Amino acid sequence: MKKLSAFPLVLTLVVAGMAVALIWGPEKQWAAPSPPPASLINGAGATFPYPIYSKWFDEYHKLHPDIQINYQSIGSGGGIRQILAGTVDFGATDGPMSDEQLGQAKIKILHFPTVLGAVVPTYNISGVSAELKFTPEALAGIYLGKITKWNDAELTRANPGANLPGDDIVVVHRSDGSGTTYVWVDYLSKVSEEWKAKVGKGTSVNWPVGLGGKGNEGVAGLVKQTPNSIGYVELIYAIQNKMPYGQARNSSGNFIKAELASVTAAAAAQEMPDDFRVSITNAPGKNAYPIASFTWLLVPSTIQDGAKRKVITDFLHWMLNDGQKFAEPLAYARLPKEVVTKEMKAISEIK
Amino acid sequence: MASTAVVVEGAPRPGRARAFLLRLRSGDEVAHLITLVFASAIFLITVLLVFELYRNSALAREKFGWKFLVTRTWDPVFEDFGALPFIFGTVVTSAVGLLIAVPLGVGAAIFLAEMAPARISDALAFLIELLAAVPSVIYGLLAIFTLVPLLRTVVQPFLKKTLGFLPLFQGPNYGVGLLAAGIILAIMIVPFIVSISREVLMAVPVEQREAALALGATRWESIWKVVVPYARAGILGSIFLAMARALGETMAVTMVIGNDPKITSSLFAPGYSIAAVIANEFTEATSDLYIHALIELGLVLFILTIILNGLARLLILATQRKGTAHP
C-alpha cells in the first residue's frame, strides 16, 4: 500500500521536473556550444521586402559575426504597431506611417527608404499575346467597375492592333492586406478623383468589383486560370513567374514598361521631403514608371543602448552603400544616388 | 498504516486537514487535484478567450453596436464595418459543405461498418484518418488547381444549363465562389463524419442486428431501421464536429471563395467567410478601430458556433424524444 500511495506523488514530481526542464533546459543546452552574439537586434514588419532584408542581414552577419539581426515578416501593420509599442529595435513598412500614427510614438520615429518595388497589371485574355498599354483612365475604370468589356474604347484606343475581344473583364485583386495593394490604390487615388472619393487608399480597401486572391500567388493563380481577367502583382513576382504584364502611361503621357531602371527613375524624379515619407506613384519624369513605391525601415531617433545604436547606424550605412548591390539580383530597384546622400545625412539624427 | 498513526499522535491537527493529509498520502487527492486543474484549464481557456475577444473589440462594439451584425459594408479606408456578408458566407459555405458531406459520409460509414469485408474496412478507415490529417492548405491547392477549373469548365456550365432557372445557379461563372468553397469544405469534413460514424456503428451490439434478422428483417432493413437509429447520437456528434470544422476553416476557404464581401443569391458568386477575412486582413490592419472590428468578427464567429451547436443539440433532444431504438 505504501508503494502504491507514493506513485502519484512521484508522478507529480516527475511531471513538475519535466516542466522545469522544458522551461530551463533548452536555453542551457543550446546556448552552450556557440558564444551568444554580442549584439542581437530585433526587427519586424513588411513582407514585401523580406527577401532582400534577409539577404542583407545574412550578408551583414558574415561581415560582423558577433552581430545578429533578426527580422520577422509579420506585415507592415504589425511592424508599425511593434515599433510604436517599443517591442522591436526597428520596424519596416511598405506604406509610410500616418501623422496620427507618428503622433502616438513616445520616441520620434524616422523613416529610411531601403529599396524600391513596382506593381504591374497582369492579364490573361484569350487570343491576345501583345503587350497591352494601360491608360490611368482604363485602370481606374476597370477597377471601379465602369469599364466592363475588353473592347471598351478606352482600351482599344491605346492598343490599336491588339484585337481585344468583347468579353467581360474579370477583375482580380489582393484579398489580404498588403503593401502591394497600397501602392496600387495609391496610384488609382492619384489618377482618379472618383476612386479617391469612393474607395481611397489603404492596405485593404472596399473593392467596388472583383475577386480576391490571397497573396501574389493567389492573384497570379486566379489571373492565369480565369479567361479575360486582369490583376496586379509585384514586378518581382511577374518577372520570376514569366507572367505577361502591361505598360502604364505615366504623368508625362509616355507608356512605360516596369523595369528596375524605370522604377529608380520614378524615385529620382519625385522631390524627397526631409522625413522621407513620400509617395512616388504617378511621379513626374519622362521615363518614370508610375506604379512604384519605396519601402521603409522605421528606426527610433533615440536609442538608449549605445551598442545597439552603433550597430543600427552602421547597418544603415552599409545598406545604403554596399548593400544596394544585392537589390537588383532579387528584382528590387536600387535607390537613386540623391536619396542615398540624403539618407546618409539623416542617419546622424539617430542619437 | 504505522505512519498514519504517527501523524495522528505527533501532530494534532484539525480533523479536515488530517483527512486531507490522509487522502494526499494515498494519492486520491493528488490525482483529483491534477485532473481538476486540467479540467478547469479547458474552462479557463474558454472564458479567457471570450473575455479577450470581448475586451479587444470594445471600440468596434461602442461605435457600431448591434448594427455591426446587419451592416453590409466592410470598408477599411473609411472605417465603416459590418459583419453580415461574412456571416452569410460562413453559413452558406458550411451549409453547402454539410449538405454534400453528410449523405456521403454517413453512407460510406454504413458501408464500411456493416457491409465491407473487415480487411477492406480497416484499410479504408486508415486512409480516411490520413485524409483527416492533411493540412488545409493542401486541400486549398487541390481546389485551386483541380476543383476550380473543373467547376468553371464542366460543372457550373452544366448546372446553369439544367438548373439555371433557380437563382442559386445563375450569374457569371468564375470557378471560384461559394460553391467551390462549399465543395472543398465537404471534401475536408467527410473524413471526420466517416471515421467517427464508422466507429459508432461498429460499437452497436451484435445482438441488435441478430434480433432484427431473427424477426425477418433483411440485411438493409436491420441496418437502416435498427443499427443506424441505435447509433444516431454518435453519428450526429460526428456531424457537429464536422460543422464546427467547416465554420472555422480558414485557409482552404480563402483560397477558393473569391474573397468578396457581397451577399448574393447565386452559389457561383464570390463570397467571404469570417475566418478568411480575419486571416487576410489582421496582419496589415493598423488603426485601432479596424483591429477591434476584426476581433469582433472573431467574437461573432464564436457566438455563431455556439448558436449552431446549440440548435444541433436541440435537434438531438427532439429526435430522441420520438422514442427510437436508442437506449
Interface residues (C-beta under 8 A of the other chain):
Chain A: M1 K2 L4 S5 A6 F7 P8 L9 T12 T47 I74 G75 S76 G77 G78 I80 R81 Q101 D168 V170 S175 D176 G177 S178 G179 V199 G200 K201 G202 T203 S204 V205 N206 W207 G210 L211 G212 G213 K214 G218 G221 L222 Q225 T226
Chain B: M1 S3 R25 S26 G27 V30 A31 I34 T73 W74 D75 P76 V77 F78 I144 V148 P149 R152 P172 Y174 G175 V176 T254 M255 G258 N259 D260 P270 Y272 A276 A279 N280 E281 F282 T283 E284 A285 T286
